[in-house]
Amino acid sequence: MIKKYIYLIVNLLLLIPGIIVVYTYAYNYVDKEVTRLEQKSSALYEMKNIYSIITNLQKIRGLSNIKETDIEIFDKIEELENENYTIAKKINNPRIEAILKRHPQGTIADFETYTYDIEALLLIYKLTAYNAKLTLNSDIKEYLLSKNVTSGLPYLVEYFARIRGLASSVENHKLSKSIKIKIQNQLYMVEELLKNAKEMEYFSDSGFINKLLNTEQKEITFIETELLNKDTITLSGLEVFNTITKNINFLNKLYYESIQNLSTYYKETTQQKNFIKSLIILVCILSIIVVIFLNLFYFMKIQKYIQKVEHLNIIDPMTQLYNRRFLENFIDKFVSQVNRQSEFFSIMMIDIDFFKKVNDTYGHDIGDKVIVAIANVLQQNIRKSDLAIRYGGEEFMVLLHYADAKAAYIIAKKLKESFNQIEFHANNGESFHKTLSIGIAEFPKDTDDIWECIKFADNALYIAKTTGRDKIVIYSKEMQEKE
């Protein structure tokens, strides 16, 4: 009894661990994706805070460069410094705290020192993005958004902030030549970044790009006409600062929109990945249940089938071909499969011409040799998917899977020629050859009733035998009409 279940147990022991391994791999893969997205979200939060510190320091740099003395300016600088210290404590980054400590509260540094510190903060900002692999992704939307927040907008803001800081140093309504050259250099950097943005227009949101380009072009025109090309500047340093700040505020708005969109994207994608993880677990459990159920189902079915077969003599002992009893038990299942899968096959009915004379002339032992010979010819010339059946006496049937009447005719011709070449030797020393008559019908083309199709093939065989024998006849509707 135990031996019967060994195959089932071994099969389950092989299948279930395999299923678990496959789904574990899939789960771990998705889980890594979730971890990566969570790291990106965390990095995005830190970058947003670093960016706030940078923008505050840019304002401090610009305000400290204004030549007019105004108590409100110093108050604003102090407010911005306090805000930076608060943000730095929140993100707890020692490198950022070290940079801020270089400027004790209440002290003003020069333009170059602030610029150097901002560049250091931008480097920390980019390293944070790099460590989280923020720009390494296959999704074009994620790539463009991450490119905007990591290198595009922060540097565009910095170049305009430098221009603001330099231009705010207006004194007696004039800017020195060296300051104008520095402004011009920063404008060149701005134009290069905008050129790159223009090249990305095909892949990105065209409305976003056009809005950016149009606004920044107006700002560039203002800087060139009002600050660079005029000897006398009508605006004060604070007015210049406020005017350029409006454009920087626009860029900052775009930056925070990009950050928000990217954050939303990560959140939604993380939710999708977590759902997939849950789905993987569910499908894994269901797969194991289905595998166990199917194995048990088919195991029991096979056992019943084996028991049934053991009680049926389905093999002809002389030819080792299936017998008619097998056909009667098998044909309905075979036809159901054919109909379900839209398959087709041909039925070949074969009869040995004048076989009775062999028995009468040479004896039944020689007749048996002829029967075995035709069985061997069938087994040697049909495919594994085909079925050869001893239908009764000297009559045989072949079911040719996926063979129409033309294909069946070619096979029948091969069978007939192979059998005709066999030389039989009688006990009295005589030798002789035998021929075959073959009838062919096609299922379900000729009829969708299998037993009727067998009858049609038998009718075609009858025509072959009554019209000269040693021939192949394919069933046609005219035969039925003649009947």
Rosetta blueprint (number, residue, H / E / L):
1 M L
2 I H
3 K H
4 K H
5 Y H
6 I H
7 Y H
8 L H
9 I H
10 V H
11 N H
12 L H
13 L H
14 L H
15 L H
16 I H
17 P H
18 G H
19 I H
20 I H
21 V H
22 V H
23 Y H
24 T H
25 Y H
26 A H
27 Y H
28 N H
29 Y H
30 V H
31 D H
32 K H
33 E H
34 V H
35 T H
36 R H
37 L H
38 E H
39 Q H
40 K H
41 S H
42 S H
43 A H
44 L H
45 Y H
46 E H
47 M H
48 K H
49 N H
50 I H
51 Y H
52 S H
53 I H
54 I H
55 T H
56 N H
57 L H
58 Q H
59 K H
60 I H
61 R H
62 G H
63 L H
64 S H
65 N L
66 I L
67 K L
68 E L
69 T L
70 D L
71 I H
72 E H
73 I H
74 F H
75 D H
76 K H
77 I H
78 E H
79 E H
80 L H
81 E H
82 N H
83 E H
84 N H
85 Y H
86 T H
87 I H
88 A H
89 K H
90 K H
91 I H
92 N L
93 N L
94 P H
95 R H
96 I H
97 E H
98 A H
99 I H
100 L H
101 K H
102 R L
103 H L
104 P L
105 Q L
106 G L
107 T L
108 I L
109 A L
110 D L
111 F H
112 E H
113 T H
114 Y H
115 T H
116 Y H
117 D H
118 I H
119 E H
120 A H
121 L H
122 L H
123 L H
124 I H
125 Y H
126 K H
127 L H
128 T H
129 A H
130 Y H
131 N H
132 A L
133 K L
134 L L
135 T L
136 L L
137 N L
138 S L
139 D L
140 I H
141 K H
142 E H
143 Y H
144 L H
145 L H
146 S H
147 K H
148 N H
149 V H
150 T H
151 S H
152 G H
153 L H
154 P H
155 Y H
156 L H
157 V H
158 E H
159 Y H
160 F H
161 A H
162 R H
163 I H
164 R H
165 G H
166 L H
167 A H
168 S L
169 S L
170 V L
171 E E
172 N L
173 H L
174 K E
175 L L
176 S L
177 K H
178 S H
179 I H
180 K H
181 I H
182 K H
183 I H
184 Q H
185 N H
186 Q H
187 L H
188 Y H
189 M H
190 V H
191 E H
192 E H
193 L H
194 L H
195 K H
196 N H
197 A H
198 K H
199 E H
200 M L
201 E L
202 Y L
203 F L
204 S L
205 D L
206 S H
207 G H
208 F H
209 I H
210 N H
211 K H
212 L H
213 L H
214 N H
215 T H
216 E H
217 Q H
218 K H
219 E H
220 I H
221 T H
222 F H
223 I H
224 E H
225 T H
226 E H
227 L H
228 L H
229 N L
230 K L
231 D L
232 T L
233 I L
234 T L
235 L L
236 S L
237 G H
238 L H
239 E H
240 V H
241 F H
242 N H
243 T H
244 I H
245 T H
246 K H
247 N H
248 I H
249 N H
250 F H
251 L H
252 N H
253 K H
254 L H
255 Y H
256 Y H
257 E H
258 S H
259 I H
260 Q H
261 N H
262 L H
263 S H
264 T H
265 Y H
266 Y H
267 K H
268 E H
269 T H
270 T H
271 Q H
272 Q H
273 K H
274 N H
275 F H
276 I H
277 K H
278 S H
279 L H
280 I H
281 I H
282 L H
283 V H
284 C H
285 I H
286 L H
287 S H
288 I H
289 I H
290 V H
291 V H
292 I H
293 F H
294 L H
295 N H
296 L H
297 F H
298 Y H
299 F H
300 M H
301 K H
302 I H
303 Q H
304 K H
305 Y H
306 I H
307 Q H
308 K H
309 V H
310 E H
311 H L
312 L L
313 N L
314 I L
315 I E
316 D L
317 P L
318 M L
319 T L
320 Q L
321 L L
322 Y E
323 N E
324 R H
325 R H
326 F H
327 L H
328 E H
329 N H
330 F H
331 I H
332 D H
333 K H
334 F H
335 V H
336 S H
337 Q H
338 V H
339 N H
340 R H
341 Q L
342 S L
343 E L
344 F L
345 F E
346 S E
347 I E
348 M E
349 M E
350 I E
351 D E
352 I E
353 D L
354 F L
355 F H
356 K H
357 K H
358 V H
359 N H
360 D H
361 T H
362 Y H
363 G L
364 H H
365 D H
366 I H
367 G H
368 D H
369 K H
370 V H
371 I H
372 V H
373 A H
374 I H
375 A H
376 N H
377 V H
378 L H
379 Q H
380 Q H
381 N H
382 I L
383 R L
384 K L
385 S L
386 D L
387 L E
388 A E
389 I E
390 R E
391 Y E
392 G E
393 G L
394 E L
395 E E
396 F E
397 M E
398 V E
399 L E
400 L E
401 H E
402 Y L
403 A L
404 D L
405 A H
406 K H
407 A H
408 A H
409 Y H
410 I H
411 I H
412 A H
413 K H
414 K H
415 L H
416 K H
417 E H
418 S H
419 F H
420 N H
421 Q L
422 I L
423 E L
424 F E
425 H E
426 A L
427 N L
428 N L
429 G L
430 E L
431 S E
432 F E
433 H L
434 K L
435 T L
436 L E
437 S E
438 I E
439 G E
440 I E
441 A E
442 E E
443 F E
444 P L
445 K L
446 D L
447 T L
448 D L
449 D L
450 I H
451 W H
452 E H
453 C H
454 I H
455 K H
456 F H
457 A H
458 D H
459 N H
460 A H
461 L H
462 Y H
463 I H
464 A H
465 K H
466 T H
467 T L
468 G L
469 R L
470 D L
471 K L
472 I E
473 V E
474 I E
475 Y L
476 S L
477 K H
478 E H
479 M H
480 Q H
481 E H
482 K H
483 E L
